Amino acid sequence: MSAPKPTPFKNPRAAHGFLGRTCSIVSVGAYVPARILTNAELERMVNTSDEWITSRTGIRQRRMAADDEFTSDLASKAALLALERAQVKPEQIDLIIVATITPDMPFPSTACLVQRKIGARRAAAFDIEAACSGFIYGLEIGQQFITSRTYDTVLVIGAEKLSSIIDWSDRNTCVLFGDGAGAAILQNRPDSHGLLTACMGADGSKADLLSMPAGGSRCPASAQSVANRLHFLRMDGKETFKNAVNAMYQAARESLRRCELDIKQIKCIIPHQANQRIINAVSERLGADPSQLFVNLDRYGNTSAASVAIALDEAVTQGRIVRGDLVLLVVFGAGLTWAAAVIEW
Ligand SMILES: CC(C)(COP(=O)(O)OP(=O)(O)OC[C@H]1O[C@@H](n2cnc3c(N)ncnc32)[C@H](O)[C@@H]1OP(=O)(O)O)[C@@H](O)C(=O)NCCC(=O)NCCS
């Protein structure tokens, strides 16, 4: 066996005996609905202003799914594009993981509905719920199946129809979110280290900061729960903001440490697209240059599990990331949850 080629980073998984088979993102795809909701339209819906929204968040517009367009539809469209780009047939997929907080329905899983829609008849399928951190959680779960040689092809999707759980009379939240989906095909690429590490974390003691209180076993749907508007997303914005900056910074720093990388060696940083001020604060603490950041939240707002997946797709299609580049993904969400991943593209 020939000696591994020298790299400017350490592969932390090598210490676990995984060096034999790596896991790469071999293609990405994304889909956002056609309908654009601008800040000007929101000005007519709630007591807000374009000036407030852009200066406090950086968001200018977001996409809204049609009434007959569901999370599984957005997810399937993103997945089909990723499959086409990788020249992988739906029947080749071994496993589908959908990360979402807005499944089409509580069960069956949206992953099973995607399986049917794209014709991936051989695939196992399940959803994961890690809110905005779901896409990186999904990549890390999918990675296990590839490196362990259990499966050859895993489809990971982050997809949301957040417009279905937004209280359109609450200016604190309705200006922030949007709909969309992003997908990634995971396979082994022998010439790449691929997903070098993913640092994931959670803090359930802060679960109440961001939640949808009703619709589960604790508070099933009732006339009362609807009247009390409990089927909508609720958030303590200020506390969420503080926790996001801290957790994203710590996760990013830990993932870089594991790979023995300096932030300057990262070609492209793709942060969760929730708020430009959160991105700026994390970037400053990491000592990153603004030119390293990929930001598209001005056009899509916060699309939760789809956020970094859509941004990754755009960064790749725009040529901001090419083979061999080092990429840092870093996310934060309800749970609380957070994660950062380093990828040799
Ligand atoms: C929501 C967020 C933008 C609010 O920004 P902020 O600087 O913290 O603003 P505050 O909460 O201090 O609110 C300031 C004022 O603006 C008001 N305000 C809130 N939303 C508004 C809106 N859309 N338009 C106008 N005013 C608004 C508030 O009511 C408050 O008014 P008050 O002082 O009279 O009570 C910010 O906290 C945030 O981005 N938090 C994290 C959200 C997030 O990323 N969540 C998802 C995590 S995955």
The ligand as an SDF file (V2000), in Angstrom:
LIG
                    3D

 48 50  0  0  0  0  0  0  0  0999 V2000
  -34.7580   38.7330   16.3820 C   0  0  0  0  0  0  0  0  0  0  0  0
  -33.6330   39.7330   16.3150 C   0  0  0  0  0  0  0  0  0  0  0  0
  -33.3720   40.1390   14.8930 C   0  0  0  0  0  0  0  0  0  0  0  0
  -34.0450   40.9670   17.1020 C   0  0  0  0  0  0  0  0  0  0  0  0
  -32.9830   41.8820   17.1070 O   0  0  0  0  0  0  0  0  0  0  0  0
  -32.5720   42.5860   18.4540 P   0  0  0  0  0  0  0  0  0  0  0  0
  -31.5290   43.5740   18.1400 O   0  0  0  0  0  0  0  0  0  0  0  0
  -32.2480   41.5210   19.4570 O   0  0  0  0  0  0  0  0  0  0  0  0
  -33.8910   43.3500   18.8050 O   0  0  0  0  0  0  0  0  0  0  0  0
  -34.6730   43.3280   20.1980 P   0  0  0  0  0  0  0  0  0  0  0  0
  -35.1750   41.9620   20.4720 O   0  0  0  0  0  0  0  0  0  0  0  0
  -33.7920   43.9900   21.1820 O   0  0  0  0  0  0  0  0  0  0  0  0
  -35.8630   44.2450   19.8530 O   0  0  0  0  0  0  0  0  0  0  0  0
  -35.6750   45.6190   19.7290 C   0  0  0  0  0  0  0  0  0  0  0  0
  -37.0020   46.2490   19.4410 C   0  0  0  0  0  0  0  0  0  0  0  0
  -37.3670   45.9600   18.0740 O   0  0  0  0  0  0  0  0  0  0  0  0
  -38.7090   45.4960   18.0560 C   0  0  0  0  0  0  0  0  0  0  0  0
  -38.8780   44.6120   16.9400 N   0  0  0  0  0  0  0  0  0  0  0  0
  -38.7970   43.2760   16.9050 C   0  0  0  0  0  0  0  0  0  0  0  0
  -39.0550   42.8450   15.6620 N   0  0  0  0  0  0  0  0  0  0  0  0
  -39.3030   43.9240   14.9090 C   0  0  0  0  0  0  0  0  0  0  0  0
  -39.6150   44.1090   13.5610 C   0  0  0  0  0  0  0  0  0  0  0  0
  -39.7430   43.1000   12.7000 N   0  0  0  0  0  0  0  0  0  0  0  0
  -39.7800   45.3510   13.1130 N   0  0  0  0  0  0  0  0  0  0  0  0
  -39.6720   46.4150   13.9320 C   0  0  0  0  0  0  0  0  0  0  0  0
  -39.3720   46.2990   15.2420 N   0  0  0  0  0  0  0  0  0  0  0  0
  -39.2060   45.0560   15.7090 C   0  0  0  0  0  0  0  0  0  0  0  0
  -38.9120   44.8070   19.3780 C   0  0  0  0  0  0  0  0  0  0  0  0
  -40.2730   44.7510   19.6860 O   0  0  0  0  0  0  0  0  0  0  0  0
  -38.1350   45.7040   20.3170 C   0  0  0  0  0  0  0  0  0  0  0  0
  -38.9630   46.7960   20.6320 O   0  0  0  0  0  0  0  0  0  0  0  0
  -39.0540   47.3270   22.1490 P   0  0  0  0  0  0  0  0  0  0  0  0
  -37.6590   47.7480   22.4870 O   0  0  0  0  0  0  0  0  0  0  0  0
  -40.0080   48.4440   22.0370 O   0  0  0  0  0  0  0  0  0  0  0  0
  -39.5290   46.1590   22.9500 O   0  0  0  0  0  0  0  0  0  0  0  0
  -32.3380   39.1550   16.9420 C   0  0  0  0  0  0  0  0  0  0  0  0
  -32.5130   39.0270   18.3170 O   0  0  0  0  0  0  0  0  0  0  0  0
  -31.9790   37.8270   16.3630 C   0  0  0  0  0  0  0  0  0  0  0  0
  -31.6300   37.7230   15.2140 O   0  0  0  0  0  0  0  0  0  0  0  0
  -31.9830   36.7790   17.2100 N   0  0  0  0  0  0  0  0  0  0  0  0
  -31.6190   35.4590   16.7790 C   0  0  0  0  0  0  0  0  0  0  0  0
  -32.7000   34.9380   15.9220 C   0  0  0  0  0  0  0  0  0  0  0  0
  -32.2900   33.6810   15.2440 C   0  0  0  0  0  0  0  0  0  0  0  0
  -31.3170   33.6520   14.5740 O   0  0  0  0  0  0  0  0  0  0  0  0
  -33.0990   32.6710   15.4310 N   0  0  0  0  0  0  0  0  0  0  0  0
  -32.9340   31.4520   14.7960 C   0  0  0  0  0  0  0  0  0  0  0  0
  -31.7910   30.7220   15.3610 C   0  0  0  0  0  0  0  0  0  0  0  0
  -31.5590   29.3270   14.4130 S   0  0  0  0  0  0  0  0  0  0  0  0
  1  2  1  0
  2  3  1  0
  2  4  1  0
  2 36  1  0
  4  5  1  0
  5  6  1  0
  6  7  2  0
  6  8  1  0
  6  9  1  0
  9 10  1  0
 10 11  2  0
 10 12  1  0
 10 13  1  0
 13 14  1  0
 14 15  1  0
 15 16  1  0
 15 30  1  0
 16 17  1  0
 17 18  1  0
 17 28  1  0
 18 19  1  0
 18 27  1  0
 19 20  2  0
 20 21  1  0
 21 22  1  0
 21 27  2  0
 22 23  1  0
 22 24  2  0
 24 25  1  0
 25 26  2  0
 26 27  1  0
 28 29  1  0
 28 30  1  0
 30 31  1  0
 31 32  1  0
 32 33  2  0
 32 34  1  0
 32 35  1  0
 36 37  1  0
 36 38  1  0
 38 39  2  0
 38 40  1  0
 40 41  1  0
 41 42  1  0
 42 43  1  0
 43 44  2  0
 43 45  1  0
 45 46  1  0
 46 47  1  0
 47 48  1  0
M  END
$$$$
